[in-house]
Amino acid sequence: MSEFKKLSITEARTYFLDSGRLTDSACPGCGSADSEEGFSKNDFTYRKCSACKSLFVSPRPTEEALNDYYENSKAGRFRVEHLARDTAHARRAHLLRTNANWMGRLVDEIGNPEARRYTDIGTTLPQVFEEVKGLDLFDDLFSLHPLAALESECEAMGATVIREPVPGQGAVTAFERLEHQFDPLDFIRTVVKATAPGGIFFFTTRTISGFDLQILWEKTPYIFVPEHLNLLSIDGIHRLVRRAGLNLVELSTPGQLDLQLIQHAAQADPSIELHPFFRYLINHRDAEAHEDFQSFLQKHRLSSHVRVAAQKEGSTDERQEP
């Protein structure tokens, strides 16, 4: 991650700042044009929405510049060769299986049983298709715009690689994708068009409402462009889902690392001054206290890792075979 971050920061300057390929943006969550400067990081400006309190980059790289970056940059290649492949086993055990079981439970309970197609957008871990196959809920698996060089691996896992959404989807997933979309609303509306009535869109992302981001703010070491253009608030995510025409099924923050992330950041950067209470909590209370505090953050949607399930409207009578 450290090497990936260094590459990303260096190349973001070349691809976006030096070339001037930037454009102003309204709030990607609620659409409000009213915002104030939040902070500057690596010469990019993060603005805070006055309406929903989301944090977002503006001016931001144009959509064409982002596509160029992800297709041609060294950071893009590093993502495939190291972040995707070298961490696949650990991420499968700790993330993919949990996400697949979460998706399977909701599809089984409230989904459209006749819509037996599944799509993962921007696939970074092809192993997701093996996990999803094990659910026995879908007949057809698709990978929409997987990372470059991962197409054959997606196909080996049983997925068909596509460039345009295939209609009739019973479930669509976008894990850790929303934060670097040029236009999250347009992104989700594309998903909605391909989703069958009663189908469900699942996504994970980071929220600026989370404890660690609120405490560290501009000192947060793991926030950088273009990986983090959109850090929506919980309210901003609510509004975005409604604007896209979906009904919110679940919005939870099951993160487990907020306190650890703050502790590591403060140890690595002496300029970070923590409030005395949090410094005391981290350094002088035991593991049980830390676990209880993290449970509090999870329960009240105050962790920075958020997962969302949103359903397309449609009664049972309206559902048709894909």
C-alpha positions as CSV (number, residue, x, y, z in Angstrom):
1,M,0.0,0.0,0.0
2,S,2.9,2.4,0.8
3,E,4.4,1.9,-2.7
4,F,1.0,2.2,-4.3
5,K,0.3,5.4,-2.5
6,K,3.7,6.9,-3.6
7,L,3.0,6.0,-7.2
8,S,-0.5,7.4,-7.1
9,I,0.5,10.7,-5.6
10,T,3.3,11.2,-8.1
11,E,1.3,10.2,-11.1
12,A,-1.8,12.2,-10.1
13,R,0.3,15.3,-10.5
14,T,1.5,14.3,-13.9
15,Y,-1.9,13.1,-15.2
16,F,-4.1,15.8,-13.7
17,L,-2.4,18.8,-12.1
18,D,0.4,19.3,-14.6
19,S,-1.9,18.7,-17.6
20,G,-4.7,20.9,-16.2
21,R,-7.3,18.2,-16.8
22,L,-9.5,19.3,-14.0
23,T,-13.2,20.4,-13.7
24,D,-15.3,21.8,-10.9
25,S,-17.8,19.5,-9.2
26,A,-21.0,19.9,-7.2
27,C,-21.5,17.5,-4.3
28,P,-21.5,14.0,-5.6
29,G,-23.9,12.9,-2.8
30,C,-26.8,15.3,-2.7
31,G,-26.0,17.4,-5.8
32,S,-25.7,20.7,-3.9
33,A,-23.5,23.4,-5.4
34,D,-23.0,25.0,-2.0
35,S,-19.7,23.9,-0.3
36,E,-16.7,25.2,1.6
37,E,-13.1,24.2,1.5
38,G,-12.4,21.3,3.8
39,F,-8.6,20.9,3.4
40,S,-5.9,20.6,0.8
41,K,-4.0,17.4,0.3
42,N,-1.2,16.8,-2.1
43,D,-2.2,20.0,-3.9
44,F,-5.8,18.8,-4.5
45,T,-8.7,20.6,-2.7
46,Y,-11.3,18.6,-0.7
47,R,-14.5,20.5,-0.3
48,K,-17.2,20.0,2.3
49,C,-20.8,20.0,1.2
50,S,-22.9,22.6,3.2
51,A,-26.0,20.4,2.9
52,C,-25.1,16.8,3.5
53,K,-21.5,17.3,4.9
54,S,-19.9,15.0,2.3
55,L,-16.3,15.6,1.4
56,F,-15.2,15.6,-2.2
57,V,-12.4,16.7,-4.5
58,S,-13.2,19.8,-6.6
59,P,-11.8,20.7,-9.1
60,R,-11.4,17.0,-9.9
61,P,-9.8,15.1,-12.7
62,T,-12.1,14.9,-15.8
63,E,-13.6,11.6,-16.7
64,E,-11.4,11.2,-19.7
65,A,-8.3,11.9,-17.6
66,L,-9.3,9.3,-15.1
67,N,-9.8,6.7,-17.8
68,D,-6.4,7.5,-19.2
69,Y,-4.8,7.2,-15.8
70,Y,-6.4,3.8,-14.9
71,E,-5.5,2.4,-18.3
72,N,-1.9,3.7,-18.7
73,S,-0.4,4.7,-15.4
74,K,2.3,2.8,-13.4
75,A,0.0,2.9,-10.4
76,G,-2.7,1.2,-12.4
77,R,-0.4,-1.6,-13.3
78,F,0.8,-1.9,-9.7
79,R,-2.8,-2.3,-8.6
80,V,-3.1,-5.4,-10.8
81,E,0.3,-7.0,-10.2
82,H,0.5,-6.4,-6.4
83,L,-2.7,-5.2,-4.7
84,A,-5.0,-7.5,-6.7
85,R,-2.8,-10.6,-7.1
86,D,-0.5,-10.6,-4.1
87,T,-3.3,-9.9,-1.6
88,A,-5.9,-12.1,-3.2
89,H,-5.8,-15.0,-0.7
90,A,-6.0,-12.7,2.4
91,R,-8.7,-10.5,0.9
92,R,-10.7,-13.5,-0.1
93,A,-10.7,-14.9,3.4
94,H,-11.4,-11.6,5.2
95,L,-13.5,-9.6,2.7
96,L,-14.8,-11.5,-0.3
97,R,-16.4,-14.3,1.7
98,T,-18.0,-11.9,4.1
99,N,-19.4,-9.7,1.3
100,A,-20.7,-12.7,-0.7
101,N,-22.5,-14.1,2.4
102,W,-24.0,-10.7,3.1
103,M,-25.2,-10.4,-0.5
104,G,-26.5,-13.9,-0.6
105,R,-28.5,-13.5,2.6
106,L,-30.3,-10.4,1.3
107,V,-30.9,-11.7,-2.2
108,D,-32.4,-14.9,-0.7
109,E,-34.6,-13.0,1.8
110,I,-36.0,-10.2,-0.3
111,G,-34.5,-10.4,-3.8
112,N,-36.2,-11.4,-7.1
113,P,-35.8,-15.2,-7.3
114,E,-36.3,-15.2,-11.1
115,A,-33.5,-12.7,-11.8
116,R,-30.6,-15.1,-11.8
117,R,-27.9,-12.9,-13.2
118,Y,-25.0,-11.4,-11.2
119,T,-22.5,-8.7,-12.2
120,D,-19.4,-7.4,-10.4
121,I,-18.3,-3.9,-11.6
122,G,-14.6,-3.1,-11.9
123,T,-13.5,-6.5,-10.6
124,T,-10.3,-6.4,-8.7
125,L,-10.5,-9.9,-7.2
126,P,-11.7,-12.5,-9.7
127,Q,-12.1,-14.9,-6.8
128,V,-15.4,-13.1,-6.0
129,F,-17.1,-15.3,-8.7
130,E,-16.1,-18.5,-7.0
131,E,-17.6,-17.2,-3.8
132,V,-20.8,-16.2,-5.5
133,K,-21.1,-19.5,-7.4
134,G,-21.2,-21.2,-4.0
135,L,-24.4,-19.3,-3.1
136,D,-26.3,-21.2,-5.8
137,L,-28.4,-18.1,-6.5
138,F,-27.3,-17.2,-10.0
139,D,-27.0,-18.9,-13.3
140,D,-25.0,-16.2,-15.2
141,L,-22.0,-14.3,-13.8
142,F,-20.6,-11.2,-15.4
143,S,-17.6,-8.9,-14.9
144,L,-18.1,-5.4,-16.1
145,H,-14.9,-3.5,-16.8
146,P,-12.6,-5.6,-14.7
147,L,-9.1,-4.3,-14.0
148,A,-6.8,-4.5,-17.0
149,A,-5.0,-7.9,-17.3
150,L,-7.6,-9.6,-15.0
151,E,-10.0,-10.5,-17.8
152,S,-8.7,-14.1,-18.3
153,E,-8.7,-14.7,-14.6
154,C,-12.4,-13.6,-14.4
155,E,-13.2,-15.9,-17.2
156,A,-11.4,-18.8,-15.5
157,M,-13.6,-18.2,-12.4
158,G,-16.7,-18.6,-14.6
159,A,-17.6,-15.0,-15.4
160,T,-18.2,-13.4,-18.8
161,V,-16.3,-10.2,-19.3
162,I,-18.6,-7.4,-20.6
163,R,-18.1,-3.8,-21.7
164,E,-21.8,-2.7,-21.4
165,P,-24.3,-3.8,-18.6
166,V,-26.4,-6.8,-19.4
167,P,-30.1,-6.3,-18.4
168,G,-32.0,-8.5,-15.9
169,Q,-29.5,-8.5,-13.1
170,G,-30.7,-9.9,-9.8
171,A,-27.6,-8.5,-8.0
172,V,-24.9,-6.1,-8.9
173,T,-21.8,-5.4,-6.7
174,A,-19.3,-2.6,-6.7
175,F,-16.8,-3.1,-3.9
176,E,-14.6,-0.1,-3.1
177,R,-15.5,1.6,-6.4
178,L,-17.8,4.6,-5.5
179,E,-15.0,6.6,-3.9
180,H,-13.1,7.1,-7.2
181,Q,-16.0,7.6,-9.6
182,F,-16.1,10.8,-11.5
183,D,-19.9,11.0,-11.1
184,P,-21.3,8.5,-8.6
185,L,-24.9,9.3,-9.5
186,D,-24.3,8.5,-13.2
187,F,-22.5,5.4,-12.1
188,I,-25.4,4.1,-10.0
189,R,-28.0,5.1,-12.6
190,T,-26.2,2.8,-15.1
191,V,-26.5,0.0,-12.6
192,V,-30.2,0.7,-12.1
193,K,-30.9,0.3,-15.8
194,A,-29.4,-3.2,-15.9
195,T,-31.1,-4.3,-12.7
196,A,-34.3,-6.4,-12.8
197,P,-37.3,-5.2,-10.7
198,G,-36.6,-6.4,-7.2
199,G,-32.8,-6.7,-7.9
200,I,-30.3,-5.4,-5.4
201,F,-27.2,-3.2,-5.8
202,F,-24.5,-3.8,-3.2
203,F,-21.6,-1.5,-2.7
204,T,-18.9,-0.8,-0.1
205,T,-17.0,2.5,0.3
206,R,-15.5,4.9,2.9
207,T,-17.6,7.5,4.6
208,I,-16.3,10.8,6.0
209,S,-18.8,10.3,8.8
210,G,-16.4,7.6,10.1
211,F,-14.6,8.1,13.4
212,D,-11.0,7.8,12.1
213,L,-11.6,10.2,9.2
214,Q,-13.3,12.8,11.5
215,I,-10.4,12.6,14.0
216,L,-7.5,12.6,11.5
217,W,-9.1,14.8,8.8
218,E,-6.4,16.2,6.5
219,K,-3.8,14.2,8.4
220,T,-5.4,10.9,7.2
221,P,-2.5,9.1,5.6
222,Y,-4.5,6.7,3.4
223,I,-6.6,9.3,1.6
224,F,-5.3,10.4,-1.8
225,V,-6.3,11.3,-5.4
226,P,-7.6,9.7,-7.5
227,E,-8.4,6.8,-5.2
228,H,-10.6,8.9,-3.0
229,L,-12.5,11.6,-4.9
230,N,-15.7,11.0,-3.0
231,L,-15.9,10.6,0.8
232,L,-19.7,10.8,1.2
233,S,-21.3,11.3,4.6
234,I,-24.0,8.9,5.8
235,D,-26.6,11.5,4.9
236,G,-25.0,11.9,1.5
237,I,-25.2,8.2,0.8
238,H,-28.9,8.2,1.7
239,R,-29.5,11.1,-0.7
240,L,-27.5,9.6,-3.5
241,V,-29.4,6.3,-3.3
242,R,-32.7,8.1,-3.4
243,R,-31.6,10.3,-6.3
244,A,-30.7,7.2,-8.2
245,G,-34.2,5.8,-7.8
246,L,-33.4,2.9,-5.4
247,N,-34.8,2.0,-2.0
248,L,-32.3,1.7,0.8
249,V,-32.3,-1.8,2.3
250,E,-29.2,-1.7,4.5
251,L,-26.6,0.9,5.4
252,S,-24.2,-0.3,8.0
253,T,-20.6,0.4,9.1
254,P,-19.1,-2.9,10.2
255,G,-15.5,-1.5,10.3
256,Q,-13.2,-3.0,12.9
257,L,-10.0,-0.8,12.6
258,D,-10.9,2.8,13.4
259,L,-9.0,2.9,16.6
260,Q,-6.0,1.0,15.2
261,L,-5.8,3.3,12.2
262,I,-5.8,6.4,14.4
263,Q,-3.1,4.8,16.6
264,H,-0.9,3.9,13.7
265,A,-1.3,7.3,12.0
266,A,-0.3,9.1,15.3
267,Q,2.7,6.9,15.8
268,A,3.9,7.5,12.2
269,D,3.3,11.3,12.2
270,P,4.3,13.3,15.2
271,S,2.4,16.3,13.9
272,I,-0.9,14.6,14.6
273,E,-2.3,15.9,17.9
274,L,-5.0,13.6,19.3
275,H,-7.6,14.9,21.8
276,P,-6.4,13.8,25.3
277,F,-9.4,11.6,25.7
278,F,-8.7,9.5,22.6
279,R,-5.0,9.4,23.4
280,Y,-5.9,8.0,26.9
281,L,-8.4,5.5,25.4
282,I,-5.8,4.2,22.9
283,N,-2.8,4.1,25.2
284,H,-4.2,3.4,28.7
285,R,-7.3,1.2,28.3
286,D,-7.3,-2.5,27.6
287,A,-8.4,-4.6,24.6
288,E,-11.9,-5.0,26.0
289,A,-12.4,-1.3,26.2
290,H,-11.2,-0.9,22.6
291,E,-13.5,-3.6,21.4
292,D,-16.5,-2.1,23.2
293,F,-15.7,1.3,21.7
294,Q,-15.4,-0.2,18.2
295,S,-18.8,-1.9,18.7
296,F,-20.3,1.4,19.6
297,L,-19.0,2.9,16.4
298,Q,-20.4,0.0,14.4
299,K,-23.8,0.1,16.1
300,H,-24.3,3.8,15.5
301,R,-22.9,3.9,12.0
302,L,-19.8,5.9,13.0
303,S,-17.1,3.7,11.5
304,S,-15.5,4.8,8.2
305,H,-16.1,1.5,6.3
306,V,-19.7,1.4,5.1
307,R,-21.6,-1.2,3.2
308,V,-24.9,-0.5,1.4
309,A,-27.7,-2.5,-0.2
310,A,-30.3,-0.7,-2.3
311,Q,-33.2,-2.3,-4.2
312,K,-34.9,-1.5,-7.4
313,E,-38.6,-1.1,-7.1
314,G,-40.9,-3.7,-8.6
315,S,-43.6,-6.0,-7.3
316,T,-43.6,-9.8,-7.7
317,D,-46.1,-9.5,-10.5
318,E,-43.8,-7.1,-12.4
319,R,-40.8,-9.4,-12.2
320,Q,-40.0,-11.2,-15.4
321,E,-37.5,-13.8,-16.4
322,P,-34.2,-12.0,-17.4
